[in-house]
Amino acid sequence: MLNIVLLEPEIPANTGNIGRTCVATNTRLHLIEPLGFRLDEKSLRRAGMDYWKDLDVTTYVDYKDFLERNPGAKVYMATTKAEKVYTEVNYEPDCYIMFGKESAGIPEEILVEHKEDCIRIPMVGDIRSLNLGNSVAVVLYEALRQQRFAGMNLEGHLHYLEW
């Protein structure tokens, strides 16, 4: 099972949307405190809709706690500072893909210790970054594609029309 890690997320709607994406893809969500919101906030529930109750989510008091509770985890770190594009990585079925807080990303003190595992999403111009929820979806679905969407519904069904 893939794992999405949010390091100190600040915006409840982003985390709610990411939680919903995790439920839809059978992905675990890991939240590293401090969070910029309470987990029972209305905006978090609204963004996650009624899927939040089905989410496999774990919280950690800080980054050190995350490392201690997940020894040996293969962690890819999404950052605009990476040399490697997210499509140049072969994602293991149980890897962790980490994203930093909306205002600052993953601290460089952490990134320099994991330079070979940093990935980025290409963009044009000097735009700072994509929305956190969009970034998670882009990278997560590449990892799922590489695993041939194992266990996922690959067939669409129309209710009335046939194509």
PASETOR-869170 format. One record per atom (N, C-alpha, C): residue number from 1; atom name; y, z, x. Coordinates in nm, 3 decimals, decimal comma. Example, Ala and Ser with C-alpha at 12.3 -4.5 7.8 and 13.67 -1.06 7.14 Angstrom:
2
+-----+-------+---------+---------+---------+
! num ! atomo !       Y !       Z !       X !
+-----+-------+---------+---------+---------+
!   1 !     N !  -0,569 !   0,780 !   1,319 !
!   1 !    CA !  -0,450 !   0,780 !   1,230 !
!   1 !     C !  -0,330 !   0,780 !   1,320 !
!   2 !     N !  -0,225 !   0,708 !   1,285 !
!   2 !    CA !  -0,106 !   0,714 !   1,367 !
!   2 !     C !   0,003 !   0,787 !   1,290 !
+-----+-------+---------+---------+---------+
***
This chain:
163
+-----+-------+---------+---------+---------+
! num ! atomo !       Y !       Z !       X !
+-----+-------+---------+---------+---------+
!   1 !     N !  -0,117 !   0,000 !   0,084 !
!   1 !    CA !   0,000 !   0,000 !   0,000 !
!   1 !     C !   0,124 !   0,000 !   0,089 !
!   2 !     N !   0,218 !  -0,087 !   0,059 !
!   2 !    CA !   0,344 !  -0,093 !   0,133 !
!   2 !     C !   0,431 !   0,027 !   0,098 !
!   3 !     N !   0,526 !   0,054 !   0,186 !
!   3 !    CA !   0,615 !   0,169 !   0,171 !
!   3 !     C !   0,759 !   0,127 !   0,196 !
!   4 !     N !   0,848 !   0,163 !   0,106 !
!   4 !    CA !   0,991 !   0,144 !   0,125 !
!   4 !     C !   1,052 !   0,280 !   0,155 !
!   5 !     N !   1,134 !   0,286 !   0,258 !
!   5 !    CA !   1,199 !   0,409 !   0,298 !
!   5 !     C !   1,350 !   0,391 !   0,287 !
!   6 !     N !   1,416 !   0,481 !   0,215 !
!   6 !    CA !   1,561 !   0,480 !   0,206 !
!   6 !     C !   1,614 !   0,602 !   0,280 !
!   7 !     N !   1,689 !   0,576 !   0,385 !
!   7 !    CA !   1,747 !   0,683 !   0,466 !
!   7 !     C !   1,885 !   0,717 !   0,411 !
!   8 !     N !   1,896 !   0,833 !   0,349 !
!   8 !    CA !   2,021 !   0,886 !   0,296 !
!   8 !     C !   2,091 !   0,791 !   0,199 !
!   9 !     N !   2,022 !   0,741 !   0,098 !
!   9 !    CA !   2,087 !   0,652 !   0,002 !
!   9 !     C !   2,201 !   0,724 !  -0,070 !
!  10 !     N !   2,307 !   0,648 !  -0,103 !
!  10 !    CA !   2,427 !   0,707 !  -0,159 !
!  10 !     C !   2,451 !   0,672 !  -0,306 !
!  11 !     N !   2,401 !   0,559 !  -0,350 !
!  11 !    CA !   2,434 !   0,509 !  -0,483 !
!  11 !     C !   2,311 !   0,517 !  -0,574 !
!  12 !     N !   2,318 !   0,599 !  -0,679 !
!  12 !    CA !   2,200 !   0,620 !  -0,763 !
!  12 !     C !   2,150 !   0,492 !  -0,829 !
!  13 !     N !   2,238 !   0,403 !  -0,869 !
!  13 !    CA !   2,193 !   0,279 !  -0,934 !
!  13 !     C !   2,109 !   0,194 !  -0,839 !
!  14 !     N !   2,147 !   0,189 !  -0,712 !
!  14 !    CA !   2,066 !   0,113 !  -0,615 !
!  14 !     C !   1,927 !   0,173 !  -0,602 !
!  15 !     N !   1,921 !   0,306 !  -0,589 !
!  15 !    CA !   1,791 !   0,372 !  -0,575 !
!  15 !     C !   1,707 !   0,354 !  -0,701 !
!  16 !     N !   1,770 !   0,360 !  -0,817 !
!  16 !    CA !   1,698 !   0,336 !  -0,942 !
!  16 !     C !   1,640 !   0,196 !  -0,949 !
!  17 !     N !   1,719 !   0,097 !  -0,911 !
!  17 !    CA !   1,671 !  -0,042 !  -0,910 !
!  17 !     C !   1,557 !  -0,060 !  -0,810 !
!  18 !     N !   1,570 !   0,002 !  -0,693 !
!  18 !    CA !   1,466 !  -0,007 !  -0,592 !
!  18 !     C !   1,339 !   0,063 !  -0,642 !
!  19 !     N !   1,354 !   0,176 !  -0,709 !
!  19 !    CA !   1,238 !   0,244 !  -0,767 !
!  19 !     C !   1,165 !   0,155 !  -0,866 !
!  20 !     N !   1,240 !   0,085 !  -0,949 !
!  20 !    CA !   1,178 !  -0,006 !  -1,046 !
!  20 !     C !   1,103 !  -0,119 !  -0,974 !
!  21 !     N !   1,163 !  -0,172 !  -0,868 !
!  21 !    CA !   1,096 !  -0,276 !  -0,789 !
!  21 !     C !   0,968 !  -0,222 !  -0,727 !
!  22 !     N !   0,972 !  -0,099 !  -0,680 !
!  22 !    CA !   0,852 !  -0,037 !  -0,621 !
!  22 !     C !   0,741 !  -0,022 !  -0,725 !
!  23 !     N !   0,776 !   0,018 !  -0,846 !
!  23 !    CA !   0,675 !   0,030 !  -0,952 !
!  23 !     C !   0,615 !  -0,108 !  -0,982 !
!  24 !     N !   0,699 !  -0,211 !  -0,989 !
!  24 !    CA !   0,653 !  -0,346 !  -1,022 !
!  24 !     C !   0,564 !  -0,406 !  -0,914 !
!  25 !     N !   0,573 !  -0,353 !  -0,793 !
!  25 !    CA !   0,497 !  -0,409 !  -0,681 !
!  25 !     C !   0,393 !  -0,312 !  -0,624 !
!  26 !     N !   0,373 !  -0,197 !  -0,691 !
!  26 !    CA !   0,279 !  -0,095 !  -0,645 !
!  26 !     C !   0,311 !  -0,053 !  -0,501 !
!  27 !     N !   0,437 !  -0,022 !  -0,479 !
!  27 !    CA !   0,487 !   0,017 !  -0,348 !
!  27 !     C !   0,534 !   0,162 !  -0,355 !
!  28 !     N !   0,507 !   0,239 !  -0,251 !
!  28 !    CA !   0,556 !   0,377 !  -0,246 !
!  28 !     C !   0,702 !   0,379 !  -0,204 !
!  29 !     N !   0,778 !   0,474 !  -0,258 !
!  29 !    CA !   0,918 !   0,492 !  -0,220 !
!  29 !     C !   0,932 !   0,626 !  -0,150 !
!  30 !     N !   1,001 !   0,625 !  -0,037 !
!  30 !    CA !   1,027 !   0,745 !   0,041 !
!  30 !     C !   1,177 !   0,763 !   0,051 !
!  31 !     N !   1,227 !   0,880 !   0,012 !
!  31 !    CA !   1,370 !   0,908 !   0,013 !
!  31 !     C !   1,399 !   1,018 !   0,115 !
!  32 !     N !   1,482 !   0,986 !   0,213 !
!  32 !    CA !   1,517 !   1,082 !   0,316 !
!  32 !     C !   1,655 !   1,139 !   0,286 !
!  33 !     N !   1,661 !   1,270 !   0,269 !
!  33 !    CA !   1,785 !   1,340 !   0,238 !
!  33 !     C !   1,874 !   1,349 !   0,363 !
!  34 !     N !   2,005 !   1,370 !   0,340 !
!  34 !    CA !   2,066 !   1,402 !   0,212 !
!  34 !     C !   2,085 !   1,276 !   0,126 !
!  35 !     N !   2,068 !   1,295 !  -0,004 !
!  35 !    CA !   2,092 !   1,187 !  -0,100 !
!  35 !     C !   2,235 !   1,201 !  -0,151 !
!  36 !     N !   2,295 !   1,091 !  -0,188 !
!  36 !    CA !   2,431 !   1,093 !  -0,241 !
!  36 !     C !   2,435 !   1,122 !  -0,390 !
!  37 !     N !   2,327 !   1,174 !  -0,445 !
!  37 !    CA !   2,313 !   1,198 !  -0,589 !
!  37 !     C !   2,196 !   1,291 !  -0,610 !
!  38 !     N !   2,183 !   1,339 !  -0,732 !
!  38 !    CA !   2,066 !   1,420 !  -0,770 !
!  38 !     C !   1,962 !   1,326 !  -0,831 !
!  39 !     N !   1,836 !   1,357 !  -0,811 !
!  39 !    CA !   1,730 !   1,271 !  -0,863 !
!  39 !     C !   1,722 !   1,272 !  -1,016 !
!  40 !     N !   1,788 !   1,366 !  -1,080 !
!  40 !    CA !   1,785 !   1,370 !  -1,226 !
!  40 !     C !   1,911 !   1,309 !  -1,288 !
!  41 !     N !   1,993 !   1,241 !  -1,208 !
!  41 !    CA !   2,116 !   1,182 !  -1,260 !
!  41 !     C !   2,087 !   1,071 !  -1,362 !
!  42 !     N !   2,173 !   1,066 !  -1,461 !
!  42 !    CA !   2,160 !   0,968 !  -1,568 !
!  42 !     C !   2,163 !   0,825 !  -1,515 !
!  43 !     N !   2,251 !   0,797 !  -1,418 !
!  43 !    CA !   2,261 !   0,660 !  -1,367 !
!  43 !     C !   2,136 !   0,619 !  -1,291 !
!  44 !     N !   2,069 !   0,713 !  -1,227 !
!  44 !    CA !   1,944 !   0,684 !  -1,158 !
!  44 !     C !   1,837 !   0,648 !  -1,260 !
!  45 !     N !   1,827 !   0,727 !  -1,365 !
!  45 !    CA !   1,727 !   0,700 !  -1,470 !
!  45 !     C !   1,758 !   0,568 !  -1,540 !
!  46 !     N !   1,886 !   0,539 !  -1,564 !
!  46 !    CA !   1,923 !   0,416 !  -1,633 !
!  46 !     C !   1,881 !   0,295 !  -1,551 !
!  47 !     N !   1,909 !   0,298 !  -1,420 !
!  47 !    CA !   1,874 !   0,186 !  -1,334 !
!  47 !     C !   1,723 !   0,171 !  -1,321 !
!  48 !     N !   1,651 !   0,282 !  -1,315 !
!  48 !    CA !   1,507 !   0,279 !  -1,302 !
!  48 !     C !   1,437 !   0,261 !  -1,435 !
!  49 !     N !   1,518 !   0,268 !  -1,541 !
!  49 !    CA !   1,470 !   0,256 !  -1,678 !
!  49 !     C !   1,358 !   0,357 !  -1,701 !
!  50 !     N !   1,263 !   0,323 !  -1,783 !
!  50 !    CA !   1,154 !   0,416 !  -1,812 !
!  50 !     C !   1,041 !   0,406 !  -1,710 !
!  51 !     N !   1,065 !   0,333 !  -1,601 !
!  51 !    CA !   0,963 !   0,317 !  -1,499 !
!  51 !     C !   0,960 !   0,433 !  -1,400 !
!  52 !     N !   1,066 !   0,512 !  -1,394 !
!  52 !    CA !   1,077 !   0,616 !  -1,292 !
!  52 !     C !   0,959 !   0,712 !  -1,296 !
!  53 !     N !   0,908 !   0,741 !  -1,414 !
!  53 !    CA !   0,795 !   0,834 !  -1,427 !
!  53 !     C !   0,668 !   0,778 !  -1,362 !
!  54 !     N !   0,660 !   0,647 !  -1,343 !
!  54 !    CA !   0,544 !   0,584 !  -1,283 !
!  54 !     C !   0,558 !   0,562 !  -1,133 !
!  55 !     N !   0,671 !   0,601 !  -1,078 !
!  55 !    CA !   0,701 !   0,576 !  -0,937 !
!  55 !     C !   0,630 !   0,676 !  -0,846 !
!  56 !     N !   0,569 !   0,624 !  -0,741 !
!  56 !    CA !   0,510 !   0,706 !  -0,635 !
!  56 !     C !   0,623 !   0,732 !  -0,534 !
!  57 !     N !   0,687 !   0,847 !  -0,545 !
!  57 !    CA !   0,805 !   0,877 !  -0,462 !
!  57 !     C !   0,787 !   1,009 !  -0,389 !
!  58 !     N !   0,828 !   1,011 !  -0,263 !
!  58 !    CA !   0,823 !   1,131 !  -0,180 !
!  58 !     C !   0,962 !   1,151 !  -0,121 !
!  59 !     N !   1,007 !   1,277 !  -0,118 !
!  59 !    CA !   1,137 !   1,307 !  -0,056 !
!  59 !     C !   1,115 !   1,389 !   0,072 !
!  60 !     N !   1,209 !   1,376 !   0,162 !
!  60 !    CA !   1,205 !   1,444 !   0,292 !
!  60 !     C !   1,340 !   1,510 !   0,317 !
!  61 !     N !   1,341 !   1,622 !   0,384 !
!  61 !    CA !   1,467 !   1,693 !   0,408 !
!  61 !     C !   1,554 !   1,621 !   0,511 !
!  62 !     N !   1,492 !   1,545 !   0,601 !
!  62 !    CA !   1,567 !   1,467 !   0,699 !
!  62 !     C !   1,472 !   1,368 !   0,768 !
!  63 !     N !   1,527 !   1,290 !   0,860 !
!  63 !    CA !   1,450 !   1,188 !   0,930 !
!  63 !     C !   1,336 !   1,250 !   1,011 !
!  64 !     N !   1,363 !   1,363 !   1,073 !
!  64 !    CA !   1,259 !   1,432 !   1,151 !
!  64 !     C !   1,141 !   1,471 !   1,062 !
!  65 !     N !   1,170 !   1,521 !   0,943 !
!  65 !    CA !   1,065 !   1,557 !   0,847 !
!  65 !     C !   0,982 !   1,434 !   0,810 !
!  66 !     N !   1,048 !   1,320 !   0,790 !
!  66 !    CA !   0,978 !   1,195 !   0,759 !
!  66 !     C !   0,881 !   1,160 !   0,871 !
!  67 !     N !   0,927 !   1,166 !   0,996 !
!  67 !    CA !   0,841 !   1,132 !   1,110 !
!  67 !     C !   0,723 !   1,228 !   1,122 !
!  68 !     N !   0,749 !   1,356 !   1,102 !
!  68 !    CA !   0,642 !   1,457 !   1,114 !
!  68 !     C !   0,536 !   1,440 !   1,006 !
!  69 !     N !   0,577 !   1,401 !   0,887 !
!  69 !    CA !   0,482 !   1,389 !   0,776 !
!  69 !     C !   0,414 !   1,252 !   0,769 !
!  70 !     N !   0,457 !   1,159 !   0,853 !
!  70 !    CA !   0,397 !   1,025 !   0,858 !
!  70 !     C !   0,369 !   0,986 !   1,003 !
!  71 !     N !   0,287 !   1,065 !   1,072 !
!  71 !    CA !   0,261 !   1,038 !   1,215 !
!  71 !     C !   0,193 !   0,902 !   1,233 !
!  72 !     N !   0,240 !   0,829 !   1,333 !
!  72 !    CA !   0,179 !   0,700 !   1,364 !
!  72 !     C !   0,216 !   0,588 !   1,269 !
!  73 !     N !   0,307 !   0,612 !   1,177 !
!  73 !    CA !   0,346 !   0,508 !   1,081 !
!  73 !     C !   0,415 !   0,392 !   1,152 !
!  74 !     N !   0,379 !   0,271 !   1,111 !
!  74 !    CA !   0,446 !   0,152 !   1,162 !
!  74 !     C !   0,570 !   0,132 !   1,074 !
!  75 !     N !   0,688 !   0,148 !   1,134 !
!  75 !    CA !   0,813 !   0,142 !   1,057 !
!  75 !     C !   0,898 !   0,025 !   1,107 !
!  76 !     N !   0,931 !  -0,065 !   1,015 !
!  76 !    CA !   1,026 !  -0,172 !   1,043 !
!  76 !     C !   1,161 !  -0,126 !   0,989 !
!  77 !     N !   1,267 !  -0,151 !   1,066 !
!  77 !    CA !   1,399 !  -0,102 !   1,029 !
!  77 !     C !   1,492 !  -0,219 !   1,003 !
!  78 !     N !   1,538 !  -0,228 !   0,879 !
!  78 !    CA !   1,628 !  -0,336 !   0,840 !
!  78 !     C !   1,771 !  -0,301 !   0,881 !
!  79 !     N !   1,831 !  -0,391 !   0,958 !
!  79 !    CA !   1,966 !  -0,370 !   1,007 !
!  79 !     C !   2,032 !  -0,503 !   1,039 !
!  80 !     N !   2,161 !  -0,510 !   1,022 !
!  80 !    CA !   2,234 !  -0,631 !   1,058 !
!  80 !     C !   2,244 !  -0,646 !   1,210 !
!  81 !     N !   2,205 !  -0,544 !   1,285 !
!  81 !    CA !   2,215 !  -0,544 !   1,431 !
!  81 !     C !   2,090 !  -0,600 !   1,500 !
!  82 !     N !   1,988 !  -0,633 !   1,424 !
!  82 !    CA !   1,861 !  -0,677 !   1,483 !
!  82 !     C !   1,868 !  -0,821 !   1,532 !
!  83 !     N !   1,788 !  -0,851 !   1,632 !
!  83 !    CA !   1,774 !  -0,988 !   1,680 !
!  83 !     C !   1,670 !  -1,064 !   1,600 !
!  84 !     N !   1,567 !  -0,995 !   1,554 !
!  84 !    CA !   1,454 !  -1,056 !   1,485 !
!  84 !     C !   1,482 !  -1,071 !   1,336 !
!  85 !     N !   1,453 !  -1,188 !   1,281 !
!  85 !    CA !   1,467 !  -1,214 !   1,138 !
!  85 !     C !   1,346 !  -1,157 !   1,065 !
!  86 !     N !   1,365 !  -1,107 !   0,944 !
!  86 !    CA !   1,259 !  -1,040 !   0,869 !
!  86 !     C !   1,136 !  -1,127 !   0,847 !
!  87 !     N !   1,149 !  -1,257 !   0,850 !
!  87 !    CA !   1,034 !  -1,347 !   0,831 !
!  87 !     C !   0,954 !  -1,366 !   0,960 !
!  88 !     N !   1,001 !  -1,313 !   1,072 !
!  88 !    CA !   0,932 !  -1,328 !   1,199 !
!  88 !     C !   0,836 !  -1,213 !   1,227 !
!  89 !     N !   0,817 !  -1,127 !   1,128 !
!  89 !    CA !   0,731 !  -1,010 !   1,142 !
!  89 !     C !   0,606 !  -1,030 !   1,059 !
!  90 !     N !   0,492 !  -0,983 !   1,109 !
!  90 !    CA !   0,368 !  -0,979 !   1,031 !
!  90 !     C !   0,353 !  -0,837 !   0,979 !
!  91 !     N !   0,380 !  -0,819 !   0,851 !
!  91 !    CA !   0,380 !  -0,686 !   0,790 !
!  91 !     C !   0,237 !  -0,639 !   0,763 !
!  92 !     N !   0,203 !  -0,521 !   0,816 !
!  92 !    CA !   0,073 !  -0,461 !   0,791 !
!  92 !     C !   0,071 !  -0,409 !   0,647 !
!  93 !     N !  -0,048 !  -0,406 !   0,584 !
!  93 !    CA !  -0,057 !  -0,363 !   0,443 !
!  93 !     C !  -0,006 !  -0,221 !   0,417 !
!  94 !     N !  -0,005 !  -0,136 !   0,518 !
!  94 !    CA !   0,039 !   0,003 !   0,497 !
!  94 !     C !   0,166 !   0,037 !   0,576 !
!  95 !     N !   0,243 !  -0,065 !   0,613 !
!  95 !    CA !   0,363 !  -0,040 !   0,693 !
!  95 !     C !   0,475 !   0,019 !   0,608 !
!  96 !     N !   0,577 !   0,067 !   0,677 !
!  96 !    CA !   0,696 !   0,125 !   0,616 !
!  96 !     C !   0,814 !   0,035 !   0,650 !
!  97 !     N !   0,897 !   0,005 !   0,551 !
!  97 !    CA !   1,016 !  -0,075 !   0,575 !
!  97 !     C !   1,136 !   0,012 !   0,538 !
!  98 !     N !   1,217 !   0,044 !   0,640 !
!  98 !    CA !   1,326 !   0,140 !   0,622 !
!  98 !     C !   1,460 !   0,069 !   0,608 !
!  99 !     N !   1,542 !   0,125 !   0,519 !
!  99 !    CA !   1,678 !   0,078 !   0,496 !
!  99 !     C !   1,771 !   0,198 !   0,503 !
! 100 !     N !   1,889 !   0,177 !   0,559 !
! 100 !    CA !   1,985 !   0,286 !   0,573 !
! 100 !     C !   2,078 !   0,297 !   0,454 !
! 101 !     N !   2,164 !   0,397 !   0,460 !
! 101 !    CA !   2,257 !   0,421 !   0,350 !
! 101 !     C !   2,356 !   0,306 !   0,337 !
! 102 !     N !   2,406 !   0,290 !   0,216 !
! 102 !    CA !   2,490 !   0,176 !   0,182 !
! 102 !     C !   2,615 !   0,164 !   0,269 !
! 103 !     N !   2,676 !   0,274 !   0,304 !
! 103 !    CA !   2,803 !   0,270 !   0,377 !
! 103 !     C !   2,789 !   0,248 !   0,528 !
! 104 !     N !   2,673 !   0,277 !   0,584 !
! 104 !    CA !   2,662 !   0,272 !   0,730 !
! 104 !     C !   2,530 !   0,219 !   0,784 !
! 105 !     N !   2,431 !   0,200 !   0,702 !
! 105 !    CA !   2,301 !   0,155 !   0,751 !
! 105 !     C !   2,226 !   0,264 !   0,824 !
! 106 !     N !   2,129 !   0,224 !   0,904 !
! 106 !    CA !   2,051 !   0,317 !   0,985 !
! 106 !     C !   2,133 !   0,348 !   1,111 !
! 107 !     N !   2,146 !   0,476 !   1,146 !
! 107 !    CA !   2,224 !   0,510 !   1,266 !
! 107 !     C !   2,171 !   0,441 !   1,391 !
! 108 !     N !   2,264 !   0,398 !   1,477 !
! 108 !    CA !   2,224 !   0,329 !   1,599 !
! 108 !     C !   2,139 !   0,416 !   1,690 !
! 109 !     N !   2,155 !   0,547 !   1,683 !
! 109 !    CA !   2,073 !   0,638 !   1,763 !
! 109 !     C !   1,925 !   0,624 !   1,729 !
! 110 !     N !   1,897 !   0,591 !   1,604 !
! 110 !    CA !   1,758 !   0,567 !   1,563 !
! 110 !     C !   1,717 !   0,425 !   1,600 !
! 111 !     N !   1,806 !   0,329 !   1,577 !
! 111 !    CA !   1,772 !   0,188 !   1,603 !
! 111 !     C !   1,738 !   0,162 !   1,749 !
! 112 !     N !   1,813 !   0,220 !   1,842 !
! 112 !    CA !   1,787 !   0,193 !   1,984 !
! 112 !     C !   1,650 !   0,242 !   2,028 !
! 113 !     N !   1,595 !   0,339 !   1,958 !
! 113 !    CA !   1,462 !   0,390 !   1,989 !
! 113 !     C !   1,352 !   0,299 !   1,934 !
! 114 !     N !   1,389 !   0,204 !   1,846 !
! 114 !    CA !   1,291 !   0,118 !   1,778 !
! 114 !     C !   1,336 !  -0,028 !   1,778 !
! 115 !     N !   1,400 !  -0,071 !   1,884 !
! 115 !    CA !   1,458 !  -0,206 !   1,889 !
! 115 !     C !   1,358 !  -0,315 !   1,853 !
! 116 !     N !   1,234 !  -0,302 !   1,900 !
! 116 !    CA !   1,134 !  -0,406 !   1,876 !
! 116 !     C !   1,088 !  -0,413 !   1,731 !
! 117 !     N !   1,119 !  -0,310 !   1,652 !
! 117 !    CA !   1,079 !  -0,306 !   1,511 !
! 117 !     C !   1,197 !  -0,326 !   1,416 !
! 118 !     N !   1,311 !  -0,368 !   1,470 !
! 118 !    CA !   1,428 !  -0,393 !   1,386 !
! 118 !     C !   1,425 !  -0,536 !   1,334 !
! 119 !     N !   1,462 !  -0,552 !   1,208 !
! 119 !    CA !   1,464 !  -0,682 !   1,143 !
! 119 !     C !   1,597 !  -0,701 !   1,071 !
! 120 !     N !   1,633 !  -0,826 !   1,049 !
! 120 !    CA !   1,757 !  -0,853 !   0,976 !
! 120 !     C !   1,738 !  -0,968 !   0,878 !
! 121 !     N !   1,825 !  -0,972 !   0,781 !
! 121 !    CA !   1,831 !  -1,081 !   0,684 !
! 121 !     C !   1,948 !  -1,169 !   0,725 !
! 122 !     N !   1,926 !  -1,297 !   0,750 !
! 122 !    CA !   2,036 !  -1,385 !   0,792 !
! 122 !     C !   2,143 !  -1,399 !   0,683 !
! 123 !     N !   2,267 !  -1,405 !   0,725 !
! 123 !    CA !   2,380 !  -1,425 !   0,635 !
! 123 !     C !   2,483 !  -1,513 !   0,706 !
! 124 !     N !   2,571 !  -1,573 !   0,633 !
! 124 !    CA !   2,678 !  -1,653 !   0,693 !
! 124 !     C !   2,804 !  -1,568 !   0,706 !
! 125 !     N !   2,887 !  -1,604 !   0,801 !
! 125 !    CA !   3,017 !  -1,539 !   0,816 !
! 125 !     C !   3,008 !  -1,395 !   0,860 !
! 126 !     N !   3,112 !  -1,322 !   0,829 !
! 126 !    CA !   3,124 !  -1,183 !   0,873 !
! 126 !     C !   3,098 !  -1,083 !   0,761 !
! 127 !     N !   3,022 !  -1,123 !   0,660 !
! 127 !    CA !   2,992 !  -1,028 !   0,552 !
! 127 !     C !   2,912 !  -0,912 !   0,611 !
! 128 !     N !   2,945 !  -0,790 !   0,568 !
! 128 !    CA !   2,883 !  -0,671 !   0,626 !
! 128 !     C !   2,733 !  -0,665 !   0,597 !
! 129 !     N !   2,696 !  -0,683 !   0,470 !
! 129 !    CA !   2,553 !  -0,676 !   0,434 !
! 129 !     C !   2,535 !  -0,716 !   0,289 !
! 130 !     N !   2,410 !  -0,736 !   0,252 !
! 130 !    CA !   2,375 !  -0,757 !   0,113 !
! 130 !     C !   2,369 !  -0,623 !   0,041 !
! 131 !     N !   2,366 !  -0,625 !  -0,090 !
! 131 !    CA !   2,343 !  -0,503 !  -0,167 !
! 131 !     C !   2,207 !  -0,446 !  -0,127 !
! 132 !     N !   2,198 !  -0,314 !  -0,123 !
! 132 !    CA !   2,075 !  -0,248 !  -0,078 !
! 132 !     C !   1,955 !  -0,289 !  -0,163 !
! 133 !     N !   1,969 !  -0,292 !  -0,294 !
! 133 !    CA !   1,859 !  -0,330 !  -0,380 !
! 133 !     C !   1,812 !  -0,473 !  -0,353 !
! 134 !     N !   1,907 !  -0,563 !  -0,330 !
! 134 !    CA !   1,871 !  -0,702 !  -0,299 !
! 134 !     C !   1,801 !  -0,711 !  -0,164 !
! 135 !     N !   1,850 !  -0,637 !  -0,066 !
! 135 !    CA !   1,787 !  -0,638 !   0,067 !
! 135 !     C !   1,643 !  -0,590 !   0,061 !
! 136 !     N !   1,620 !  -0,482 !  -0,012 !
! 136 !    CA !   1,484 !  -0,430 !  -0,027 !
! 136 !     C !   1,394 !  -0,536 !  -0,092 !
! 137 !     N !   1,442 !  -0,599 !  -0,198 !
! 137 !    CA !   1,361 !  -0,699 !  -0,268 !
! 137 !     C !   1,328 !  -0,817 !  -0,178 !
! 138 !     N !   1,425 !  -0,865 !  -0,102 !
! 138 !    CA !   1,403 !  -0,981 !  -0,014 !
! 138 !     C !   1,292 !  -0,950 !   0,087 !
! 139 !     N !   1,304 !  -0,839 !   0,156 !
! 139 !    CA !   1,207 !  -0,806 !   0,262 !
! 139 !     C !   1,072 !  -0,766 !   0,203 !
! 140 !     N !   1,074 !  -0,687 !   0,097 !
! 140 !    CA !   0,949 !  -0,644 !   0,035 !
! 140 !     C !   0,868 !  -0,764 !  -0,015 !
! 141 !     N !   0,933 !  -0,859 !  -0,079 !
! 141 !    CA !   0,858 !  -0,973 !  -0,130 !
! 141 !     C !   0,808 !  -1,065 !  -0,019 !
! 142 !     N !   0,874 !  -1,066 !   0,096 !
! 142 !    CA !   0,817 !  -1,139 !   0,210 !
! 142 !     C !   0,689 !  -1,070 !   0,257 !
! 143 !     N !   0,692 !  -0,937 !   0,265 !
! 143 !    CA !   0,570 !  -0,864 !   0,304 !
! 143 !     C !   0,458 !  -0,888 !   0,203 !
! 144 !     N !   0,492 !  -0,885 !   0,075 !
! 144 !    CA !   0,391 !  -0,910 !  -0,029 !
! 144 !     C !   0,338 !  -1,054 !  -0,023 !
! 145 !     N !   0,427 !  -1,150 !   0,004 !
! 145 !    CA !   0,385 !  -1,290 !   0,016 !
! 145 !     C !   0,285 !  -1,305 !   0,130 !
! 146 !     N !   0,314 !  -1,239 !   0,242 !
! 146 !    CA !   0,223 !  -1,247 !   0,357 !
! 146 !     C !   0,086 !  -1,191 !   0,323 !
! 147 !     N !   0,081 !  -1,098 !   0,230 !
! 147 !    CA !  -0,046 !  -1,038 !   0,188 !
! 147 !     C !  -0,100 !  -1,108 !   0,063 !
! 148 !     N !  -0,047 !  -1,226 !   0,036 !
! 148 !    CA !  -0,091 !  -1,311 !  -0,076 !
! 148 !     C !  -0,081 !  -1,239 !  -0,211 !
! 149 !     N !   0,021 !  -1,153 !  -0,221 !
! 149 !    CA !   0,047 !  -1,079 !  -0,346 !
! 149 !     C !  -0,080 !  -1,010 !  -0,397 !
! 150 !     N !  -0,154 !  -0,951 !  -0,305 !
! 150 !    CA !  -0,281 !  -0,884 !  -0,338 !
! 150 !     C !  -0,263 !  -0,784 !  -0,453 !
! 151 !     N !  -0,347 !  -0,797 !  -0,552 !
! 151 !    CA !  -0,347 !  -0,705 !  -0,666 !
! 151 !     C !  -0,237 !  -0,729 !  -0,767 !
! 152 !     N !  -0,158 !  -0,833 !  -0,748 !
! 152 !    CA !  -0,046 !  -0,860 !  -0,839 !
! 152 !     C !  -0,082 !  -0,972 !  -0,937 !
! 153 !     N !  -0,020 !  -0,970 !  -1,052 !
! 153 !    CA !  -0,039 !  -1,074 !  -1,152 !
! 153 !     C !   0,031 !  -1,201 !  -1,105 !
! 154 !     N !  -0,045 !  -1,306 !  -1,085 !
! 154 !    CA !   0,011 !  -1,432 !  -1,036 !
! 154 !     C !   0,022 !  -1,539 !  -1,145 !
! 155 !     N !  -0,017 !  -1,505 !  -1,265 !
! 155 !    CA !  -0,011 !  -1,603 !  -1,374 !
! 155 !     C !   0,088 !  -1,560 !  -1,479 !
! 156 !     N !   0,174 !  -1,652 !  -1,518 !
! 156 !    CA !   0,269 !  -1,624 !  -1,625 !
! 156 !     C !   0,209 !  -1,665 !  -1,759 !
! 157 !     N !   0,254 !  -1,601 !  -1,863 !
! 157 !    CA !   0,204 !  -1,633 !  -1,997 !
! 157 !     C !   0,322 !  -1,649 !  -2,092 !
! 158 !     N !   0,331 !  -1,766 !  -2,153 !
! 158 !    CA !   0,432 !  -1,786 !  -2,255 !
! 158 !     C !   0,375 !  -1,747 !  -2,389 !
! 159 !     N !   0,458 !  -1,699 !  -2,474 !
! 159 !    CA !   0,409 !  -1,651 !  -2,603 !
! 159 !     C !   0,385 !  -1,763 !  -2,703 !
! 160 !     N !   0,471 !  -1,867 !  -2,703 !
! 160 !    CA !   0,458 !  -1,967 !  -2,807 !
! 160 !     C !   0,440 !  -2,110 !  -2,755 !
! 161 !     N !   0,498 !  -2,139 !  -2,643 !
! 161 !    CA !   0,497 !  -2,275 !  -2,593 !
! 161 !     C !   0,392 !  -2,291 !  -2,483 !
! 162 !     N !   0,339 !  -2,412 !  -2,472 !
! 162 !    CA !   0,249 !  -2,442 !  -2,363 !
! 162 !     C !   0,316 !  -2,543 !  -2,273 !
! 163 !     N !   0,298 !  -2,524 !  -2,146 !
! 163 !    CA !   0,357 !  -2,616 !  -2,049 !
! 163 !     C !   0,251 !  -2,702 !  -1,988 !
+-----+-------+---------+---------+---------+
***
